[in-house]
């Protein structure tokens, strides 16, 4: 089985802004490493190899313009034990349009449509069992900001779980523009 997702890789500058926000974060959170920072366009989940190949082909058929990605503020998804801290993405409309194109391509490959609301963000940390309340961190980083930078491709990733968290391998890159 292959655990897949489609994402944008932020520029070096945007990743640096995220890493600055992560530095000194509250204990008890699983903070993302630089190689884990991404903006998920669509989580696919576990699929067999033939479906993974169909997905890769379907994504290659997408024609979309480049997108701008910037950062403006931080947020908190409080989903009980599954909570996460994130950096909010700017330029939502083009990101939403790309998300919809990715979803349509995946439906064409046999996946079910994504029914979740799309909120463009970059995950910075995931809650662990003994996580400290993040409110002070959220207040301290509310002003996180980075001007938009052009992203000229999106990536199909495979996620593998290891002792030090998830490892993301780029399976294929698809141009935008």
Residue pairs with C-beta under 8 A, 6 or more apart in sequence:
1 46
1 47
1 48
2 46
2 47
2 48
2 49
2 52
2 158
3 44
3 45
3 46
3 158
3 159
3 160
4 44
4 45
4 46
4 47
4 52
4 55
4 156
4 157
4 158
4 159
4 171
5 40
5 41
5 42
5 43
5 44
5 156
5 157
5 159
6 40
6 41
6 42
6 44
6 59
6 102
6 106
6 154
6 155
6 156
6 157
7 38
7 39
7 40
7 41
7 154
7 155
7 157
8 38
8 39
8 41
8 67
8 69
8 95
8 151
8 154
8 155
9 37
9 38
9 151
9 155
10 18
10 37
10 38
10 39
10 69
10 122
10 149
10 151
11 69
11 149
11 151
13 146
13 149
14 69
14 70
14 71
14 122
14 146
14 149
15 34
15 37
17 71
17 87
17 144
17 145
17 146
18 32
18 37
18 71
18 87
18 122
18 124
19 34
19 37
21 74
21 87
21 124
21 141
21 144
22 31
22 32
22 124
22 125
25 31
25 85
25 124
25 125
25 137
26 131
26 132
26 133
26 134
26 136
26 137
27 131
27 132
28 127
28 128
28 129
28 130
28 131
28 132
29 85
29 125
29 126
29 127
29 128
29 131
29 132
29 134
30 125
30 126
30 127
30 128
30 165
31 124
31 125
32 123
32 124
32 125
33 165
35 167
35 168
36 123
36 165
36 166
36 168
37 122
37 123
38 122
38 155
38 157
38 168
39 69
39 89
39 95
39 120
39 121
39 122
40 123
41 95
41 98
41 99
41 102
41 154
42 99
42 102
42 103
42 106
42 114
43 114
44 55
44 106
44 111
47 55
51 109
51 110
52 171
54 109
54 110
55 106
55 109
55 111
55 156
56 156
56 171
56 172
57 109
58 105
58 106
58 108
58 109
59 102
59 105
59 106
59 154
59 156
59 172
59 174
60 172
60 174
61 105
61 108
62 101
62 102
62 105
62 174
64 97
64 98
64 101
64 176
65 94
65 176
65 177
66 150
66 151
66 152
66 176
66 177
67 91
67 94
67 95
67 98
67 150
67 151
67 176
68 90
68 91
68 94
68 148
68 149
68 150
68 151
69 89
69 90
69 91
69 95
69 148
69 149
69 151
70 89
70 90
70 91
70 145
70 146
70 147
70 148
70 149
71 87
71 88
71 89
71 90
71 122
71 144
71 145
71 146
72 88
72 89
72 90
72 144
72 145
73 87
73 88
73 141
73 142
73 143
73 144
73 145
74 85
74 86
74 87
74 88
74 124
74 137
74 138
74 141
74 142
74 144
75 85
75 86
75 88
75 121
75 138
76 83
76 84
76 85
76 86
76 134
76 138
77 83
77 84
77 86
81 127
81 129
82 126
82 127
83 126
83 127
83 131
84 123
84 124
84 125
84 126
84 127
85 123
85 124
85 125
85 134
85 137
85 138
86 121
86 122
86 123
86 124
87 121
87 122
87 124
87 144
88 120
88 121
89 95
89 120
89 121
89 122
90 148
91 148
92 120
95 118
95 120
96 118
96 120
98 154
98 176
99 114
99 118
99 120
102 154
103 113
103 114
106 114
107 113
151 176
152 175
152 176
152 177
153 173
153 174
153 175
153 176
154 173
154 174
154 176
155 170
155 171
155 172
155 173
155 174
156 170
156 171
156 172
156 173
156 174
157 168
157 169
157 170
157 171
158 168
158 169
158 171
159 166
159 167
159 168
160 166
160 167
160 168
160 169
161 167
